[in-house]
Amino acid sequence: MKQKITPNLWFEGNAEEAVKFYVSSFPGSKIVSRSYYPKSVEEGLADFQLDLAGKVLTIDFELGEQTFVAINAGPEFKFNPSISFMLNFDPSLDDKARENLDDLWLTLSDGGQVLMPLEAYPFSKRYGWVKDRFGLTWQLILTDPAGEPRPFIIPSLLFTKKNTNQAEEAINYYVSLFEDSKVGDLAYYPEDTGPAKKGALGFGNFMLADQWFAAMDSGVEHHFMFNEAISFSVACKDQAEIDTYWEKLSSDPQFEQCGWCKDKYGVSWQIVPENMEELMERSNAFAHLMEMKKIIISEF
């Protein structure tokens, strides 16, 4: 089944370098396709994109059966740990789970920054949180084989600042929007912990459109919040589905552009048609897209 929700990663002109690094670091990974910026303003290139004329715009790639899109763009948005990716190493599925975890940790931490050291914690015998050389953050965990299996890669949302104490509310909201969705495991703070109140979500996972995600309220004060550096594209079968998700997810008109919107928690989404690649091959497609807020298929 085709992945309905895809993480999109915003890179500052070095998407090609980053994708090559990830594909070489994760076994069984590959680059799927590329798209390119127009070569001129006449073809729809915006003035602020002139330095990117003819260069790679997006790269679709796969890591551990998870599809990603790398966006090659400017310096507008920077990664932060509000959205990270959990990497589950399950000893019941891999008898070298710990060794493979340690190997990938060394690769991802090379040139990066350790956010939580790789060691034993109450929730796992082996866990660490790291920011890689490109600023993307990963949580590597030795999974309890007695638990319900989860995929290798799970996008994880950290609710901070004004969004703290809203993680469970957000999970229930997202689950209500998508078919084939459900709430998974939930664990709560037993007492006030920093900005997280007693009963806030210490960790939870949930399924959207048959894909697993995780979320938690931060028990530590942070300066960062969700931004456009990581967004989630939703592949829609027709205009009616685009209209439905747009109505439910877009909460602020000032962030509506080219199919992008922000929800009430600040998470960025791209509501796009399933055949977006085909539409972008049409005459003046890029110029038409740049004029849109919500995508209107008939205007391509």
DAPEWO-V76430 format. One record per helix or strand. SS is the DSSP state (H for helix, E for strand). FROM is the first residue (numbers start at 1). TO is the last residue. If there is no record, write none. Layout:
SS FROM TO
SS FROM TO
This chain:
E 5 12
H 15 25
E 30 36
H 41 43
H 47 52
E 56 63
E 66 73
E 83 90
H 97 109
E 113 121
E 124 131
E 137 143
E 153 159
H 161 163
H 167 177
E 182 188
E 193 193
E 196 196
E 201 208
E 211 217
E 230 236
H 239 249
H 253 255
E 257 257
E 260 262
E 268 273
H 276 279
H 285 291
H 297 299
